[in-house]
């Protein structure tokens, strides 16, 4: 066992189990056995919000958070947010709604531009897209970004504000500004300390894991939906371990703790 | 056109993602010194790319605000101010200490200490007011859930305010119970769910199915 890092064996086994389950259910869905997916009102509301913006002739703001893509904790949230951006860009292009994307991370700016450009091309309106005007790098400073975002949203009288990704203290500033303007807001993050702010100030909030299934939910891709069932198998394992752990610790045994820290 | 086509294929970023992911994951679980070194190098590459990306930021800001100023769009003077401060601070940061420019020089530090830091602090401090207005919105007990939130929020506030504990000292253990039991349980559930979601997203990305971030899956 010298080749394995001490204390990470159970983590490796859990990771193998989870990835195995995700692949198994994804492949099962490919054969037509697609599991049912519960409704997520926050994601359903995105189309409605874009439609409302089109009727009002006001823009849609969408942000993928302020985190980068490389961080192990916040990267997946940014990727999830970019997946939603991809969907929203195409919808906005189809309906002729103005789309604005505030960006904090410089390395993500070209990716966001590329996503929007593709969305406009897919909708058959590539000429409507202006990269520097619509996808704006605001500031790499947290509050420089948030103050710019708030001012921009206020000046343009945004009709919809979609925020899905990693957020920190600026979450409440952005959500409250949107609420004051009267935008339809969808907020979602996995940063636990910011979730209450989105719940309080947004019309729809995506809590934790819900943001990670946004890509599957919006794309309606059978394999991706199937992979969510694999994720649920991870939850099942967690529940079993928690219950088992509670029982064993109550009985005075720390065997499970030892196994998990192996 | 053929040359354009091959490097724009989404398979290439997916393959690169898989390669770099393996280089990060393997040394986390296995003792492979050579891989550890490679993994560290890749992290350093990221820092280098971030630095190069500064030029993207500078250029896009210059293009955007330059155009706003040139076209005298609404609020153009704010854009002019952005350009003045950005170019000005860039010049101040050029490392020529002999004429008082560069990081660590009195001028550079003065701008950082007496302009940037207070502005940032003021923005952070304003959060208190944002919380007050959000709390007003959240604490309207129109549903059972909002009612529970109102009750628990009021109890925590009373425990935090000196007058609350002066009236009834038991507010402190009540606050502790709220934090340690229902709040902790919920936080852990959300954290576990989010971690599983992130792993599943990672698996889908490595399988090449999660393509939303890759030119809309095209």
Interface residues (C-beta under 8 A of the other chain):
Chain A: X2 X3 X4 X5 X8 X11 X12 X15 X18 X19 X22 X23 X26 X68 X69 X70 X73 X76 X77 X79 X80 X82 X83 X84 X85 X86 X87 X89 X90 X106 X107 X109 X110 X111 X114 X115 X117 X118 X119 X122 X132 X133 X136 X137 X140 X141 X142 X143 X146 X147 X155 X169 X172 X173 X175 X176 X179 X190 X192 X195 X196 X197 X199 X200 X201 X207 X208 X209 X210 X211 X212 X213 X215 X216 X218 X219 X221 X223 X224 X227 X228 X230 X231 X234 X235 X238
Chain B: X28 X29 X30 X31 X32 X46 X49 X50 X53 X54 X56 X57 X60 X61 X63 X64 X67 X74 X75 X116 X119 X120 X123 X124 X126 X127 X130 X131 X133 X134 X135 X137 X138 X187 X190 X191 X192 X193 X194 X196 X197 X198 X199 X200 X201 X202 X203 X204 X205 X207 X209 X210 X212 X213 X215 X216 X217 X218
